[in-house]
């Protein structure tokens, strides 16, 4: 059976004598701690959110989930998994269902508010929930924007493309043991996603004591998925990822009167989407168990050979001192006609020397990137992290936490050149208590509003009906949002004595400065730049999510990414949904933190990591079982459901 222990922050540490008992225990504690989230993920995956949420956006999501055939792809992917992986997933799902059955819905605020009882999970549901969380993570929105912008602006549309202003991303970096205080490698980073409550990631520790299958791994798991996936420390080896910004989704024109070819998913009457997972019928879940069992860089590297999507930049380090980078995922190759012709065989792996470092922040890495994608993040975050690492040694966890918290906005040094002398008092740091940062943000928004009013952009601001893809995809086509992100690119054009789109950017910048002069500006950046985690029921009358909106440092292009949307909102709706430092010398010497807490239940570790996260502090990774408190609430696997051990008849227990 599985035993559950918790640290002072309620983080679950699950220990079991078999891998299937461990999966069951992880599934059960997930359902108990994140009951509402588990149900919401199931509804999203099955395209049934309108049952509880209602409204135009919920209906749009449900329609999109159906068009993207999330359930069908998950079922196909489950069928392609190995027998061992299917048993692992099934035992996890049995645990989820046991946890749901043991939870009274009236104790969960969301379920009580809705008068709703959770539905049962199927063995393929973890794959469906994972796919649902990533189906909009690729480049469908970018492709639709490119169609609209290019049709209006021609080749100049590149100035508003994602190359430069890329909205999704993460930071990850690693230094070799020759540059750390301990002599062992250190990995640090933070994934950037939409801020949600409860959070997308579950801190978890999974330990198996089977003499033939022993492991002990701490890391972040996607709620609803067994094991740990993208960020983990397995004692002897640790790893982390960032989004590789790869092109693994295409939007293609189709004949509305003809059936779709295999691998295509209908987006509209004349448009379809081609995705790697739909073409292959695979999501890469055969990587899950090898990752738990990994002991070395080579083990993790081989495990990620199974990975499909999203396509990631992967950094790995182990106690032997090895440090490696590779691309993880299936990248399609295209012929001159745009059709997929095969898959990228070279994962671009390379090893760092002991006194070296590897940084990845979704940027264009070099000529090899041309085979992977077409639009990447601006180099600001990656360059800044390299600058903070340069010429230093003796790194510790505290040093890496300082890098997490670097709120310098490199793009500000570009934009303020448009108004010489206008921001001499601004050091470029988007600090919570900074008045100059607040004034800079107000000016930036005024500049975006002026640009959006230019007649050249009118056909984008009010597009033709064929570019209406509903409220779900509307943010990808929002002119104001795109202009806000593209400001550094446009400024560089102006500073190079070019007039982007025929616009006098210098005149607009000065006029925007006049717009904010003498106005009632926020006293500090933190007055309007508040962390604003979304909740699925935030619009429901009478329901209060329960987490206050609080000031937070950083901004879109800072290492401390807390994205705002100039001329739309200063609120940080997207940013670091976790931070971590993996110390290969001693796992407990590292640290981790999430924006809210380990639990989705108010009053039960729901928001006790919010303040450390806002302050840029990490909470401890506790590895000593003697310092943990046992939680005896878990049920015993097999009491109410069949055994799914590979090769074992249902219901017949075998010794572990």
NUNU-775788 format. One line per 4 residues: number of its first residue (from 1); their letters; for each residue x, y, z of C-alpha. Coordinates in steps of 0.5 Angstrom, whole numbers. Layout:
N
NUM> A> X Y Z ~ ...
END
This chain:
656
1> XXXX> 0 0 0 ~ 2 7 0 ~ 3 12 5 ~ 3 19 5
5> XXXX> 7 24 9 ~ 7 32 9 ~ 11 38 10 ~ 10 44 14
9> XXXX> 7 47 7 ~ 2 41 6 ~ 7 38 0 ~ 5 31 -1
13> XXXX> 11 26 0 ~ 8 19 -2 ~ 12 12 -1 ~ 10 5 -3
17> XXXX> 13 -2 -4 ~ 11 -2 -11 ~ 10 3 -17 ~ 3 1 -18
21> XXXX> 1 3 -11 ~ 5 9 -11 ~ 1 11 -17 ~ -5 10 -14
25> XXXX> -3 14 -8 ~ -1 20 -12 ~ -8 19 -16 ~ -12 19 -9
29> XXXX> -8 25 -6 ~ -9 29 -12 ~ -16 28 -12 ~ -17 30 -4
33> XXXX> -12 36 -5 ~ -15 38 -11 ~ -22 36 -12 ~ -25 42 -16
37> XXXX> -19 42 -20 ~ -19 35 -22 ~ -26 35 -24 ~ -25 42 -28
41> XXXX> -20 39 -32 ~ -24 33 -33 ~ -30 37 -36 ~ -25 41 -40
45> XXXX> -22 35 -43 ~ -29 32 -45 ~ -31 39 -47 ~ -36 40 -42
49> XXXX> -35 46 -38 ~ -41 49 -40 ~ -45 44 -35 ~ -42 48 -30
53> XXXX> -39 55 -32 ~ -44 57 -38 ~ -43 63 -42 ~ -40 64 -49
57> XXXX> -32 63 -47 ~ -34 56 -44 ~ -38 54 -50 ~ -33 56 -55
61> XXXX> -28 52 -51 ~ -32 46 -51 ~ -33 47 -58 ~ -26 47 -59
65> XXXX> -24 41 -55 ~ -29 37 -59 ~ -26 40 -66 ~ -19 38 -63
69> XXXX> -22 31 -62 ~ -18 31 -55 ~ -22 25 -52 ~ -20 21 -59
73> XXXX> -13 23 -59 ~ -12 21 -51 ~ -15 15 -53 ~ -11 13 -59
77> XXXX> -5 15 -55 ~ -7 11 -49 ~ -7 5 -53 ~ 0 6 -56
81> XXXX> 3 6 -49 ~ 7 0 -47 ~ 3 -5 -42 ~ 7 -2 -36
85> XXXX> 5 5 -38 ~ -2 3 -39 ~ -2 0 -32 ~ 1 6 -29
89> XXXX> -4 10 -31 ~ -10 6 -29 ~ -7 5 -22 ~ -7 13 -22
93> XXXX> -14 14 -24 ~ -16 8 -19 ~ -13 13 -14 ~ -16 19 -17
97> XXXX> -23 16 -17 ~ -22 13 -10 ~ -20 20 -7 ~ -26 23 -11
101> XXXX> -31 18 -7 ~ -28 19 -1 ~ -29 27 -1 ~ -36 30 0
105> XXXX> -37 35 -5 ~ -41 40 0 ~ -34 41 3 ~ -31 43 -3
109> XXXX> -33 51 -4 ~ -34 50 -12 ~ -38 44 -12 ~ -42 46 -6
113> XXXX> -43 53 -10 ~ -45 49 -16 ~ -49 43 -13 ~ -44 39 -17
117> XXXX> -42 32 -16 ~ -35 30 -20 ~ -35 25 -25 ~ -31 18 -26
121> XXXX> -24 18 -29 ~ -22 13 -35 ~ -15 10 -35 ~ -14 15 -41
125> XXXX> -17 21 -38 ~ -10 24 -35 ~ -7 24 -43 ~ -14 28 -44
129> XXXX> -13 33 -39 ~ -5 34 -41 ~ -7 35 -48 ~ -13 40 -46
133> XXXX> -8 44 -42 ~ -3 44 -48 ~ -8 45 -54 ~ -7 52 -54
137> XXXX> 0 52 -52 ~ 3 51 -59 ~ 2 56 -65 ~ -5 56 -68
141> XXXX> -6 63 -65 ~ 0 65 -68 ~ -1 62 -75 ~ -8 65 -75
145> XXXX> -5 72 -73 ~ 0 71 -79 ~ -6 70 -84 ~ -9 76 -81
149> XXXX> -3 81 -81 ~ 0 79 -87 ~ -6 80 -91 ~ -7 87 -89
153> XXXX> 1 89 -88 ~ 4 84 -93 ~ 12 83 -91 ~ 12 88 -86
157> XXXX> 7 84 -81 ~ 14 81 -79 ~ 15 87 -75 ~ 9 85 -71
161> XXXX> 10 78 -71 ~ 12 73 -65 ~ 20 74 -67 ~ 21 79 -61
165> XXXX> 15 79 -57 ~ 13 72 -55 ~ 8 71 -50 ~ 10 64 -47
169> XXXX> 16 62 -44 ~ 20 60 -39 ~ 27 60 -36 ~ 32 55 -34
173> XXXX> 39 55 -33 ~ 45 50 -31 ~ 52 51 -29 ~ 57 46 -28
177> XXXX> 60 44 -21 ~ 67 48 -22 ~ 63 54 -21 ~ 58 52 -15
181> XXXX> 60 52 -8 ~ 59 45 -7 ~ 63 43 -13 ~ 56 39 -16
185> XXXX> 52 42 -21 ~ 46 47 -20 ~ 40 48 -24 ~ 35 54 -23
189> XXXX> 29 56 -27 ~ 21 58 -27 ~ 16 56 -32 ~ 11 62 -35
193> XXXX> 4 60 -36 ~ -3 63 -34 ~ -3 65 -27 ~ -9 60 -24
197> XXXX> -12 58 -17 ~ -11 53 -16 ~ -4 52 -19 ~ -3 48 -25
201> XXXX> 3 45 -22 ~ 3 40 -16 ~ 9 39 -12 ~ 10 32 -10
205> XXXX> 15 27 -8 ~ 15 20 -10 ~ 19 14 -7 ~ 18 7 -9
209> XXXX> 22 2 -4 ~ 21 -4 -8 ~ 28 -8 -8 ~ 28 -9 -16
213> XXXX> 25 -2 -17 ~ 27 3 -12 ~ 27 11 -13 ~ 26 17 -10
217> XXXX> 24 23 -14 ~ 21 30 -12 ~ 19 35 -17 ~ 13 38 -20
221> XXXX> 7 34 -23 ~ 1 37 -28 ~ -5 36 -24 ~ -8 30 -26
225> XXXX> -2 26 -29 ~ 2 21 -25 ~ 9 22 -24 ~ 13 28 -25
229> XXXX> 15 31 -32 ~ 18 37 -34 ~ 22 39 -27 ~ 25 34 -22
233> XXXX> 30 32 -18 ~ 31 24 -17 ~ 37 25 -12 ~ 43 23 -17
237> XXXX> 40 27 -23 ~ 36 33 -24 ~ 32 36 -30 ~ 28 42 -33
241> XXXX> 25 45 -39 ~ 23 51 -43 ~ 18 51 -49 ~ 23 51 -55
245> XXXX> 18 55 -59 ~ 17 49 -64 ~ 13 49 -70 ~ 9 43 -69
249> XXXX> 2 46 -70 ~ 0 48 -77 ~ -6 52 -80 ~ -8 49 -87
253> XXXX> -13 51 -92 ~ -18 45 -94 ~ -24 44 -98 ~ -31 45 -94
257> XXXX> -34 40 -98 ~ -29 34 -98 ~ -27 30 -92 ~ -21 32 -88
261> XXXX> -14 28 -89 ~ -12 24 -83 ~ -8 28 -78 ~ -12 34 -79
265> XXXX> -17 37 -74 ~ -23 42 -77 ~ -22 49 -74 ~ -27 52 -79
269> XXXX> -31 51 -86 ~ -24 52 -90 ~ -19 52 -84 ~ -16 46 -81
273> XXXX> -10 44 -76 ~ -5 39 -76 ~ -2 37 -70 ~ 4 32 -68
277> XXXX> 0 29 -63 ~ -6 28 -68 ~ -2 25 -73 ~ 2 20 -69
281> XXXX> -4 19 -64 ~ 2 19 -58 ~ 3 24 -53 ~ 10 21 -50
285> XXXX> 7 18 -44 ~ 12 12 -44 ~ 17 17 -42 ~ 14 18 -35
289> XXXX> 16 11 -31 ~ 23 12 -34 ~ 24 19 -32 ~ 22 16 -25
293> XXXX> 27 11 -25 ~ 33 15 -28 ~ 40 16 -25 ~ 44 19 -30
297> XXXX> 44 25 -35 ~ 44 19 -40 ~ 38 16 -37 ~ 34 22 -37
301> XXXX> 36 23 -44 ~ 34 17 -47 ~ 27 17 -43 ~ 25 24 -47
305> XXXX> 27 20 -53 ~ 19 18 -52 ~ 17 25 -51 ~ 12 28 -57
309> XXXX> 9 35 -55 ~ 10 40 -53 ~ 17 41 -56 ~ 22 43 -50
313> XXXX> 29 45 -49 ~ 31 40 -44 ~ 37 41 -39 ~ 40 36 -35
317> XXXX> 45 35 -30 ~ 48 29 -25 ~ 52 28 -19 ~ 58 25 -24
321> XXXX> 58 32 -26 ~ 55 31 -33 ~ 51 37 -36 ~ 47 37 -42
325> XXXX> 42 40 -47 ~ 37 37 -52 ~ 31 38 -56 ~ 25 34 -53
329> XXXX> 19 32 -57 ~ 17 31 -64 ~ 19 36 -69 ~ 16 36 -76
333> XXXX> 20 37 -83 ~ 16 40 -88 ~ 17 40 -96 ~ 17 46 -100
337> XXXX> 9 45 -101 ~ 9 46 -93 ~ 7 38 -93 ~ 10 34 -87
341> XXXX> 15 30 -90 ~ 18 27 -83 ~ 21 28 -77 ~ 27 32 -74
345> XXXX> 32 26 -72 ~ 38 31 -69 ~ 36 33 -62 ~ 41 38 -62
349> XXXX> 44 35 -56 ~ 51 38 -53 ~ 55 37 -47 ~ 57 43 -42
353> XXXX> 64 43 -39 ~ 65 43 -32 ~ 66 51 -31 ~ 61 52 -37
357> XXXX> 53 54 -36 ~ 47 53 -41 ~ 42 58 -41 ~ 35 57 -45
361> XXXX> 29 62 -45 ~ 25 60 -51 ~ 30 65 -55 ~ 33 63 -62
365> XXXX> 39 59 -61 ~ 43 59 -67 ~ 42 57 -74 ~ 40 50 -72
369> XXXX> 33 54 -69 ~ 31 54 -76 ~ 29 47 -77 ~ 25 47 -70
373> XXXX> 21 54 -71 ~ 20 60 -74 ~ 18 65 -68 ~ 22 65 -62
377> XXXX> 22 70 -55 ~ 26 76 -55 ~ 33 75 -53 ~ 32 79 -47
381> XXXX> 31 74 -41 ~ 37 69 -44 ~ 42 75 -45 ~ 40 78 -38
385> XXXX> 41 71 -35 ~ 48 70 -38 ~ 50 77 -36 ~ 48 75 -29
389> XXXX> 52 68 -29 ~ 58 71 -33 ~ 65 71 -29 ~ 62 68 -23
393> XXXX> 63 62 -19 ~ 62 59 -12 ~ 54 59 -14 ~ 49 57 -9
397> XXXX> 41 56 -8 ~ 41 63 -6 ~ 45 66 -12 ~ 40 63 -16
401> XXXX> 34 65 -13 ~ 37 72 -14 ~ 37 71 -21 ~ 30 69 -21
405> XXXX> 28 76 -18 ~ 32 80 -23 ~ 26 85 -25 ~ 31 89 -30
409> XXXX> 27 90 -36 ~ 32 90 -42 ~ 27 93 -47 ~ 26 99 -43
413> XXXX> 33 101 -45 ~ 31 101 -52 ~ 24 104 -51 ~ 26 110 -47
417> XXXX> 31 112 -53 ~ 25 115 -57 ~ 24 120 -52 ~ 31 123 -50
421> XXXX> 32 125 -43 ~ 24 123 -41 ~ 26 118 -36 ~ 33 119 -33
425> XXXX> 30 118 -27 ~ 28 110 -29 ~ 34 105 -28 ~ 29 100 -32
429> XXXX> 28 96 -25 ~ 20 94 -25 ~ 20 94 -17 ~ 14 94 -13
433> XXXX> 15 101 -10 ~ 18 104 -16 ~ 15 111 -18 ~ 19 111 -24
437> XXXX> 17 104 -27 ~ 9 106 -26 ~ 11 113 -30 ~ 14 109 -35
441> XXXX> 9 103 -36 ~ 3 109 -36 ~ 7 112 -42 ~ 8 105 -45
445> XXXX> 1 104 -45 ~ -1 111 -48 ~ 4 110 -54 ~ 1 103 -55
449> XXXX> -6 107 -56 ~ -3 112 -60 ~ -1 107 -65 ~ -7 103 -65
453> XXXX> -11 109 -68 ~ -6 109 -74 ~ -10 108 -80 ~ -6 103 -83
457> XXXX> -8 98 -77 ~ -15 99 -78 ~ -17 93 -82 ~ -13 89 -76
461> XXXX> -17 92 -71 ~ -24 91 -75 ~ -22 85 -79 ~ -26 81 -84
465> XXXX> -31 76 -82 ~ -27 70 -84 ~ -22 72 -79 ~ -27 71 -73
469> XXXX> -25 65 -70 ~ -29 66 -63 ~ -28 69 -56 ~ -23 63 -55
473> XXXX> -18 65 -60 ~ -20 72 -60 ~ -14 74 -56 ~ -9 72 -61
477> XXXX> -12 77 -66 ~ -12 83 -61 ~ -8 89 -65 ~ -7 92 -58
481> XXXX> -4 86 -55 ~ 0 85 -61 ~ 3 92 -61 ~ 4 92 -54
485> XXXX> 9 86 -55 ~ 12 89 -61 ~ 14 96 -58 ~ 22 94 -58
489> XXXX> 22 91 -65 ~ 18 98 -67 ~ 23 102 -63 ~ 29 99 -66
493> XXXX> 26 100 -73 ~ 26 107 -71 ~ 32 108 -68 ~ 35 105 -74
497> XXXX> 32 111 -78 ~ 27 107 -81 ~ 19 109 -81 ~ 16 102 -79
501> XXXX> 9 102 -83 ~ 10 109 -85 ~ 9 112 -78 ~ 13 117 -74
505> XXXX> 15 113 -68 ~ 19 119 -65 ~ 13 124 -65 ~ 8 119 -62
509> XXXX> 13 117 -56 ~ 13 125 -55 ~ 6 126 -55 ~ 5 120 -51
513> XXXX> 10 123 -46 ~ 5 129 -46 ~ -1 125 -45 ~ 1 122 -38
517> XXXX> 4 129 -36 ~ 0 132 -30 ~ -4 126 -30 ~ -6 122 -24
521> XXXX> -1 117 -24 ~ 0 111 -20 ~ 4 112 -14 ~ 8 106 -15
525> XXXX> 9 100 -20 ~ 6 95 -15 ~ -1 100 -15 ~ -3 97 -21
529> XXXX> 2 91 -23 ~ -2 86 -18 ~ -2 78 -19 ~ -8 76 -21
533> XXXX> -9 69 -21 ~ -15 67 -25 ~ -21 62 -23 ~ -26 58 -27
537> XXXX> -31 61 -23 ~ -29 68 -22 ~ -35 71 -26 ~ -40 67 -22
541> XXXX> -44 71 -18 ~ -44 70 -11 ~ -37 66 -11 ~ -31 68 -8
545> XXXX> -24 65 -10 ~ -21 67 -4 ~ -14 69 -6 ~ -13 77 -6
549> XXXX> -9 81 -11 ~ -3 83 -9 ~ 3 87 -12 ~ 8 84 -15
553> XXXX> 15 86 -18 ~ 17 84 -25 ~ 14 85 -32 ~ 14 81 -39
557> XXXX> 21 81 -41 ~ 24 81 -35 ~ 28 75 -32 ~ 22 76 -26
561> XXXX> 17 75 -32 ~ 10 78 -29 ~ 7 79 -36 ~ 3 86 -36
565> XXXX> -1 88 -43 ~ 0 95 -44 ~ -6 99 -46 ~ -10 93 -43
569> XXXX> -8 92 -36 ~ -2 93 -32 ~ -5 86 -28 ~ 0 80 -28
573> XXXX> -4 75 -31 ~ 2 71 -33 ~ 8 69 -30 ~ 12 64 -26
577> XXXX> 8 59 -24 ~ 13 55 -20 ~ 20 57 -18 ~ 26 52 -17
581> XXXX> 33 50 -15 ~ 36 43 -16 ~ 42 42 -12 ~ 46 36 -14
585> XXXX> 50 36 -8 ~ 44 36 -3 ~ 37 36 -5 ~ 35 39 1
589> XXXX> 40 45 0 ~ 35 47 -6 ~ 28 50 -6 ~ 22 51 -9
593> XXXX> 15 55 -9 ~ 9 56 -13 ~ 4 62 -13 ~ -1 59 -8
597> XXXX> 0 53 -5 ~ 0 45 -5 ~ -8 45 -4 ~ -14 47 -7
601> XXXX> -18 47 -1 ~ -19 54 2 ~ -16 54 9 ~ -12 48 8
605> XXXX> -5 50 5 ~ -9 54 0 ~ -5 60 0 ~ 1 59 4
609> XXXX> 6 60 -1 ~ 3 66 -4 ~ 7 71 0 ~ 14 67 -1
613> XXXX> 13 67 -8 ~ 11 74 -8 ~ 17 76 -4 ~ 22 72 -9
617> XXXX> 23 66 -3 ~ 24 59 -4 ~ 21 54 1 ~ 25 48 3
621> XXXX> 25 41 0 ~ 24 37 6 ~ 28 30 4 ~ 28 27 12
625> XXXX> 22 23 13 ~ 23 24 20 ~ 21 31 19 ~ 15 30 16
629> XXXX> 8 28 19 ~ 4 22 17 ~ -3 23 14 ~ -6 17 15
633> XXXX> -12 18 10 ~ -10 14 4 ~ -14 8 2 ~ -11 1 1
637> XXXX> -10 0 -7 ~ -14 -6 -8 ~ -20 -6 -3 ~ -25 -3 -8
641> XXXX> -22 -4 -15 ~ -18 -9 -19 ~ -11 -10 -20 ~ -8 -8 -26
645> XXXX> -1 -10 -26 ~ 2 -12 -32 ~ 0 -20 -34 ~ -4 -20 -28
649> XXXX> -12 -22 -28 ~ -16 -17 -26 ~ -18 -18 -18 ~ -12 -23 -17
653> XXXX> -7 -20 -12 ~ 0 -22 -13 ~ 6 -21 -8 ~ 10 -14 -10
END
